[in-house]
Amino acid sequence: MKGLLSMRIPLGSELMTTVRLTTGGVCALKGLDIDASEDCKVCVTESLLLLRHAGYGEAAVDFSDDDGLMVAIEGAGRRKKASPAPEDEISAALLEALAESVRMEKKEGAIFSVSFRFAL
C-alpha cells in the first residue's frame, strides 16, 4: 500500500465540507468515477460522525493506494464520555452498503477506528 494523503482534523462541523472536498480530490486522483467518489465522500463523513459521537474531538484520516482507494479513519486525542447516537446505526449501514472491506473497531465499547475500500 502506498500512502496518498494523511491528515489529522478536529471533528467540528465547520471542517466537514473541507474533508468532503479533499476526499473528492483524492478520488479524482485515483480515477474513481463520480458515483464511487460520492459514495466515498458519504463514507468518510459518516465515519467522522461515528467517531464524534463516540466522544473523540479529533480524527486521523489516511488515504492509501491499494489497487483502489483504502481509507482508514481513527479517533485521535483525548476521548470524552459519550453515548452512541440513534443515527449511528444508519451510519454503519451506509458504510456497509456503499464500501468494500468495511471494518469498525471498538475500544471500551465505542468505535475508535473505521476503514473501508473502493475498487477502481
C-alpha positions in Angstrom: 0.0 0.0 0.0 1.2 3.4 -0.9 0.2 6.4 1.1 -1.6 9.2 -0.8 -2.6 11.7 1.9 -2.8 11.8 5.7 -4.4 14.4 7.8 -5.4 15.0 11.4 -8.5 17.1 11.8 -10.7 18.4 14.6 -14.2 16.8 14.4 -16.1 20.1 14.4 -18.9 20.6 11.8 -17.0 23.5 10.3 -14.4 21.2 8.6 -16.7 18.6 7.2 -17.1 20.4 3.9 -13.3 20.7 3.7 -12.9 17.0 4.3 -15.5 16.1 1.7 -13.8 18.3 -0.9 -10.4 16.8 0.0 -11.9 13.3 -0.3 -13.3 14.2 -3.8 -9.8 15.3 -4.9 -8.2 12.1 -3.7 -11.0 10.1 -5.5 -10.3 12.1 -8.7 -6.6 11.4 -8.4 -7.2 7.7 -8.1 -9.6 7.7 -11.1 -12.8 6.7 -9.3 -16.0 7.5 -11.2 -18.4 10.2 -10.0 -20.7 7.7 -8.3 -17.9 6.0 -6.4 -16.5 9.4 -5.4 -19.8 10.5 -4.0 -20.1 7.2 -2.1 -16.6 7.6 -0.7 -17.4 11.1 0.5 -20.5 9.8 2.2 -18.5 7.1 3.9 -15.8 9.4 5.1 -18.4 11.8 6.5 -20.3 9.1 8.3 -17.1 7.6 9.7 -16.2 11.0 11.2 -19.6 11.4 12.7 -19.4 7.9 14.3 -16.1 9.0 15.9 -17.5 12.3 17.0 -20.5 10.5 18.6 -18.0 8.2 20.3 -16.5 11.2 22.1 -13.4 11.9 20.0 -12.5 15.5 19.3 -10.1 14.8 16.5 -9.5 12.1 13.9 -6.6 10.9 11.8 -7.7 10.3 8.2 -5.4 8.2 5.9 -5.9 7.6 2.2 -3.8 5.0 0.5 -3.4 3.2 -2.8 -4.4 -0.4 -2.6 -5.4 -1.4 -6.1 -8.2 1.1 -5.5 -8.6 3.5 -2.6 -8.3 2.5 1.0 -9.4 4.9 3.7 -8.6 4.5 7.4 -10.1 6.9 10.0 -9.2 6.7 13.6 -10.2 8.7 16.6 -7.4 10.8 18.0 -6.7 12.9 21.0 -8.5 12.6 24.3 -11.8 10.9 24.3 -14.6 12.3 26.4 -17.5 10.2 27.7 -20.2 9.9 25.1 -23.1 7.6 24.3 -23.9 6.3 20.8 -26.4 8.4 18.9 -29.5 6.8 17.4 -28.3 7.6 13.9 -25.1 5.6 14.4 -26.9 2.5 13.1 -27.8 4.3 9.9 -24.1 5.5 9.5 -22.9 1.9 9.9 -25.5 0.6 7.5 -24.5 3.2 4.9 -20.8 2.2 5.2 -21.7 -1.4 4.7 -23.9 -0.7 1.7 -21.5 1.7 -0.1 -18.0 0.5 0.5 -16.0 -2.8 0.4 -14.0 -4.4 3.2 -15.6 -2.2 5.9 -14.0 -2.7 9.3 -15.1 -0.9 12.5 -13.1 -1.5 15.7 -14.3 -0.7 19.2 -12.3 0.2 22.3 -14.1 0.4 25.7 -17.4 -0.1 23.9 -17.0 2.8 21.5 -15.9 2.9 17.9 -12.4 4.2 17.6 -11.4 3.1 14.1 -13.2 2.7 10.7 -11.6 1.5 7.5 -13.0 0.8 4.0 -12.0 0.3 0.4 -13.2 1.4 -3.0 -12.1 -0.6 -6.0 -11.2 1.0 -9.3 
